[in-house]
Amino acid sequence: MKKIEAIIRRSKYRVVKEALHDKGITFFSYWDVTGVGNEQKGSVYRGVSYSTTDIQRRYLSIIVNDDFEEIAISAILDAAKTGEVGDGKIFVSNIEEAYRIRTSEKGSGTLN
């Protein structure tokens, strides 16, 4: 099993969610997060300087069986990409085990 963590633009969330659902990935968690990006010049509006380094994003956490890893990554890449700086990041890590609390079942079958 794999854990896929994606940090994407909030404006792309609905498109990414639909892309994942279209590929059969219908269960994941998400949070609204604020991060710090690369140093960029702040914007000035009516003489007041605003920081553009604090960035509002959506953080997705998706657990999939190994055979869905590339499918999920491809769906996120295609749906979240604008080609501009700040499109986000994807991280992949291994999951040792999973348990379904209701039945005490363990293993990859808990993801269904």
C-alpha positions as CSV (number, residue, x, y, z in Angstrom):
1,M,0.0,0.0,0.0
2,K,1.1,3.6,-0.7
3,K,0.3,6.9,1.0
4,I,0.1,9.7,-1.5
5,E,0.2,13.2,-0.1
6,A,-0.5,16.1,-2.4
7,I,-0.4,19.8,-1.8
8,I,-2.4,21.6,-4.5
9,R,-4.0,24.9,-5.2
10,R,-7.4,25.3,-3.6
11,S,-8.8,26.4,-6.9
12,K,-7.9,23.0,-8.4
13,Y,-9.4,20.8,-5.6
14,R,-12.8,20.1,-7.4
15,V,-11.0,19.1,-10.6
16,V,-8.6,16.9,-8.8
17,K,-11.4,15.3,-6.8
18,E,-13.3,14.5,-10.0
19,A,-10.2,13.1,-11.7
20,L,-9.6,10.8,-8.7
21,H,-13.2,9.7,-8.7
22,D,-13.1,9.0,-12.4
23,K,-10.2,6.6,-11.8
24,G,-12.0,4.8,-9.0
25,I,-10.3,6.5,-6.1
26,T,-13.2,7.7,-4.0
27,F,-11.9,7.8,-0.5
28,F,-9.3,10.3,0.8
29,S,-8.9,13.0,3.4
30,Y,-8.1,16.7,2.9
31,W,-7.3,19.8,4.9
32,D,-7.0,23.4,4.2
33,V,-3.4,24.4,5.0
34,T,-1.1,27.4,4.9
35,G,2.5,27.0,3.9
36,V,5.5,29.1,3.1
37,G,6.7,29.1,-0.5
38,N,9.7,30.3,-2.3
39,E,10.7,33.9,-1.6
40,Q,8.8,36.1,-4.0
41,K,8.4,39.8,-4.1
42,G,5.3,40.9,-2.0
43,S,2.6,42.8,-3.7
44,V,1.7,46.4,-3.0
45,Y,-1.8,47.6,-3.0
46,R,-2.6,51.3,-2.2
47,G,0.8,51.7,-0.6
48,V,0.4,48.6,1.7
49,S,2.8,45.7,1.2
50,Y,1.4,42.2,1.4
51,S,3.4,39.0,1.8
52,T,3.0,36.5,-1.0
53,T,5.1,33.8,0.8
54,D,2.3,32.6,3.0
55,I,0.3,30.3,0.6
56,Q,-3.2,28.9,1.0
57,R,-3.4,25.3,-0.3
58,R,-5.3,22.1,0.1
59,Y,-3.6,19.0,1.4
60,L,-4.8,15.6,0.3
61,S,-3.9,12.3,2.0
62,I,-4.7,9.2,-0.1
63,I,-4.0,5.6,0.7
64,V,-4.1,3.2,-2.2
65,N,-3.2,-0.3,-3.1
66,D,0.1,-0.5,-5.0
67,D,-1.6,-1.0,-8.4
68,F,-3.4,2.4,-8.0
69,E,-0.3,4.4,-7.2
70,E,0.6,5.5,-10.7
71,I,-3.1,6.0,-11.6
72,A,-3.6,8.4,-8.6
73,I,-0.4,10.3,-9.3
74,S,-1.3,10.7,-13.0
75,A,-4.8,11.9,-12.1
76,I,-3.4,14.5,-9.7
77,L,-0.7,15.7,-12.1
78,D,-3.1,16.1,-15.0
79,A,-5.8,17.8,-13.0
80,A,-3.8,20.1,-10.8
81,K,-1.3,21.4,-13.3
82,T,-1.5,25.0,-14.5
83,G,2.1,25.3,-15.5
84,E,2.7,28.2,-13.1
85,V,4.9,28.4,-10.0
86,G,3.0,27.1,-7.0
87,D,1.1,24.2,-8.6
88,G,2.1,22.1,-5.6
89,K,3.9,18.9,-4.7
90,I,3.2,15.1,-4.4
91,F,4.9,12.8,-1.9
92,V,4.7,9.0,-1.9
93,S,5.5,6.7,1.0
94,N,5.0,3.1,2.0
95,I,2.2,2.0,4.4
96,E,3.2,-1.0,6.4
97,E,-0.3,-2.1,7.5
98,A,-3.9,-0.9,7.6
99,Y,-6.7,-1.9,9.9
100,R,-10.5,-1.5,9.6
101,I,-11.7,-0.5,13.1
102,R,-15.3,-1.8,12.7
103,T,-14.2,-5.4,11.9
104,S,-10.6,-5.6,13.0
105,E,-9.7,-6.7,9.5
106,K,-6.2,-5.9,8.4
107,G,-4.4,-5.7,5.1
108,S,-5.1,-4.1,1.7
109,G,-8.7,-5.3,1.8
110,T,-9.4,-2.5,4.3
111,L,-9.2,0.0,1.6
112,N,-12.3,-1.2,-0.2
